[in-house]
Amino acid sequence: MHPGHAFAASGLAEAPKPPDSHSSGGRPMISGAVLAGGQSRRFGRNKCLETFRGKRLIDRAVESLAESASLVLLVANELEPYLNVDARLVRDVIPRQGPLGGIYTALLFSPYPRVFVKAADMPFLEPRLARRLLTIDEKADVVVPVLEGEYEPLLAVYHARCIPLIARTLEEGERRIVGFYRRARVKRIEEEAWRPFDPDGRSFWNVNTAEDLERILAFEP
């Protein structure tokens, strides 16, 4: 049986989610999800554990989401390196399915219908940009920024309605995140809409190599 069929058969793909809501203080009741399932081949070692301005990349990612989310999940294939991270650890439901599998896992385990997804190797998250993404069209299945004409799916908001859409996409052997977008109600956030909240686009910078880390460290905010 293909792993995707196993998920659908489990009944989790149809699990109901509570309605979107806000706490009494107005904070959105959403989950944040840090995806840390990459193998860091180009970096040469686990880049999530690299120190960036006094903190590990993984800790920076979790803390940046904690400012906007009521709960932060850390999704990875191997959880042992992250036992001391201040997040709820969740092992990928289907291993080796890339970030799309990580988003699927986060949506399944989130107690809230919306999940704000961020890759672990992205050192920055402008709070104003995060707030903007979370206040745009809660009826959309996906709220995703666009940079230079391309989607930025690893800094985006996904709704639980995406669960069966992703399951179907994985069953077909498609592992690209944007591969399921054709089935979803996608709200594109064009550059002119998000640039006022993050003029340098720092929230989208990511670390693939040691050289990337050095270059970003040299940037003075």
C-alpha positions as CSV (number, residue, x, y, z in Angstrom):
1,M,0.0,0.0,0.0
2,H,1.3,3.5,-0.9
3,P,2.0,5.5,2.3
4,G,-0.6,8.1,1.2
5,H,-3.3,5.4,1.2
6,A,-2.3,4.4,4.7
7,F,-3.0,8.0,5.9
8,A,-6.3,8.2,4.2
9,A,-7.3,4.8,5.7
10,S,-6.4,5.9,9.2
11,G,-9.2,8.4,9.3
12,L,-6.9,11.2,10.3
13,A,-7.5,12.9,6.9
14,E,-11.1,13.5,7.9
15,A,-10.5,14.5,11.5
16,P,-12.6,17.5,12.3
17,K,-11.0,20.7,13.5
18,P,-12.5,23.4,15.8
19,P,-13.7,26.6,14.2
20,D,-11.3,29.5,13.7
21,S,-11.3,31.6,16.9
22,H,-9.4,34.2,18.9
23,S,-8.5,34.3,22.5
24,S,-10.0,36.9,24.7
25,G,-6.9,39.0,24.1
26,G,-7.4,38.9,20.4
27,R,-4.4,36.6,19.7
28,P,-5.2,34.3,16.8
29,M,-5.7,30.7,17.9
30,I,-3.4,29.1,15.4
31,S,-0.4,26.7,15.5
32,G,3.0,27.5,14.3
33,A,5.0,24.7,12.7
34,V,8.8,24.7,12.2
35,L,9.8,22.2,9.5
36,A,13.2,20.6,10.4
37,G,13.1,17.5,8.3
38,G,15.8,18.4,5.8
39,Q,19.1,16.5,5.6
40,S,21.4,19.5,5.3
41,R,23.4,17.9,2.5
42,R,24.7,21.1,1.1
43,F,25.7,22.4,4.6
44,G,27.5,19.3,5.6
45,R,26.0,18.9,9.1
46,N,22.7,19.7,10.8
47,K,22.3,23.4,10.0
48,C,19.3,23.7,12.4
49,L,21.8,23.4,15.3
50,E,24.1,26.1,14.0
51,T,24.4,29.2,16.1
52,F,23.2,32.5,14.6
53,R,23.7,35.6,16.7
54,G,23.8,33.7,19.9
55,K,21.0,31.3,19.3
56,R,20.6,28.1,17.3
57,L,18.6,28.5,14.0
58,I,16.0,26.0,15.3
59,D,15.5,28.1,18.5
60,R,15.2,31.3,16.5
61,A,12.6,29.7,14.3
62,V,10.5,28.5,17.2
63,E,10.7,31.7,19.1
64,S,9.7,33.8,16.0
65,L,6.5,31.7,15.5
66,A,5.7,31.8,19.2
67,E,5.1,35.5,19.0
68,S,2.1,34.9,16.7
69,A,0.9,31.3,17.5
70,S,-0.7,29.8,20.5
71,L,1.3,26.6,20.1
72,V,4.5,25.8,18.1
73,L,5.1,22.3,16.6
74,L,8.5,21.2,15.5
75,V,8.1,18.6,12.7
76,A,11.1,16.4,11.8
77,N,12.0,12.9,10.7
78,E,14.4,12.5,13.6
79,L,13.4,14.2,16.9
80,E,16.4,13.2,19.0
81,P,18.5,16.4,18.1
82,Y,15.7,18.6,19.2
83,L,14.7,17.2,22.6
84,N,15.7,20.4,24.3
85,V,13.8,22.7,22.0
86,D,10.8,24.6,23.5
87,A,8.2,23.2,21.1
88,R,5.9,20.3,20.8
89,L,7.9,17.7,18.9
90,V,6.1,15.7,16.2
91,R,7.7,13.0,14.0
92,D,6.8,13.1,10.3
93,V,3.8,10.8,9.7
94,I,5.2,9.7,6.3
95,P,9.0,9.9,6.3
96,R,11.0,11.1,3.4
97,Q,8.2,13.1,1.7
98,G,10.0,16.4,2.1
99,P,8.4,19.6,3.3
100,L,5.0,18.7,1.9
101,G,4.9,15.7,4.2
102,G,5.9,18.0,7.1
103,I,3.0,20.3,6.4
104,Y,0.7,17.4,6.2
105,T,1.9,16.2,9.6
106,A,1.6,19.6,11.2
107,L,-2.0,20.0,10.0
108,L,-2.9,16.5,11.4
109,F,-1.4,17.3,14.8
110,S,-2.5,20.9,15.1
111,P,-5.3,21.5,17.6
112,Y,-6.3,24.5,15.5
113,P,-7.5,24.6,11.9
114,R,-4.8,27.1,10.7
115,V,-1.0,26.4,10.8
116,F,1.6,29.1,10.1
117,V,4.5,27.1,8.5
118,K,8.1,28.2,8.6
119,A,11.3,26.4,7.5
120,A,13.9,26.0,10.3
121,D,16.7,27.4,8.2
122,M,15.1,30.9,7.8
123,P,16.7,33.0,10.5
124,F,14.3,36.0,10.4
125,L,10.6,36.6,10.6
126,E,9.4,40.2,10.7
127,P,6.5,40.3,13.2
128,R,4.6,42.8,11.1
129,L,4.7,40.5,8.1
130,A,3.6,37.5,10.3
131,R,0.6,39.5,11.6
132,R,-0.3,40.6,8.1
133,L,-0.3,37.0,6.8
134,L,-2.5,35.9,9.7
135,T,-5.1,38.5,9.1
136,I,-5.6,37.9,5.4
137,D,-8.7,35.9,4.2
138,E,-9.3,33.1,6.7
139,K,-11.5,31.5,4.1
140,A,-8.5,30.6,1.9
141,D,-6.9,27.2,2.2
142,V,-3.5,28.7,1.6
143,V,-2.2,32.2,2.2
144,V,1.2,32.4,0.6
145,P,3.6,35.3,-0.3
146,V,5.0,35.7,-3.7
147,L,8.7,36.7,-4.3
148,E,10.0,37.5,-7.8
149,G,6.9,35.8,-9.2
150,E,7.4,32.6,-7.3
151,Y,5.5,31.2,-4.3
152,E,7.2,31.1,-1.0
153,P,5.5,28.0,0.4
154,L,7.8,27.6,3.4
155,L,6.5,30.8,5.0
156,A,2.8,30.5,4.5
157,V,-0.5,29.7,6.3
158,Y,-2.3,26.5,5.7
159,H,-5.8,25.4,6.7
160,A,-6.9,21.9,7.8
161,R,-8.9,21.8,4.6
162,C,-5.6,21.1,2.9
163,I,-5.2,17.7,4.6
164,P,-7.1,15.6,2.1
165,L,-5.7,17.7,-0.8
166,I,-2.2,17.0,0.3
167,A,-2.9,13.3,0.9
168,R,-4.2,12.9,-2.6
169,T,-1.2,14.7,-4.0
170,L,1.3,12.5,-2.1
171,E,-0.6,9.4,-3.3
172,E,0.1,10.6,-6.8
173,G,3.8,10.7,-6.1
174,E,4.0,14.5,-6.1
175,R,6.3,16.0,-3.4
176,R,6.4,19.6,-4.4
177,I,4.4,21.8,-2.0
178,V,2.9,23.8,-4.8
179,G,1.8,20.5,-6.4
180,F,-1.4,20.6,-4.4
181,Y,-2.1,24.3,-4.9
182,R,-4.2,23.5,-8.0
183,R,-6.7,21.8,-5.7
184,A,-6.8,24.5,-3.1
185,R,-8.2,28.0,-2.6
186,V,-4.9,29.9,-2.7
187,K,-4.6,33.5,-1.7
188,R,-1.5,35.0,-3.3
189,I,0.2,37.8,-1.4
190,E,2.1,39.8,-4.1
191,E,5.3,41.7,-3.3
192,E,3.6,45.1,-3.3
193,A,1.3,43.9,-0.6
194,W,3.9,42.4,1.8
195,R,7.0,44.7,1.1
196,P,5.7,47.5,3.4
197,F,6.0,45.0,6.3
198,D,9.4,43.6,5.4
199,P,11.1,45.9,3.0
200,D,14.3,43.9,2.7
201,G,12.5,40.6,2.4
202,R,14.6,39.2,5.3
203,S,11.9,36.8,6.3
204,F,12.5,34.8,3.2
205,W,16.3,34.5,3.5
206,N,17.4,30.9,4.1
207,V,20.6,29.0,4.9
208,N,21.5,26.2,2.5
209,T,25.3,26.4,2.9
210,A,27.9,27.7,5.3
211,E,28.5,30.5,2.9
212,D,24.9,31.5,3.1
213,L,25.2,31.7,6.9
214,E,28.3,33.9,6.7
215,R,26.7,36.2,4.2
216,I,23.5,36.6,6.3
217,L,25.6,37.1,9.5
218,A,27.4,40.0,7.7
219,F,24.1,41.8,7.2
220,E,23.5,44.6,9.7
221,P,19.8,45.1,10.4
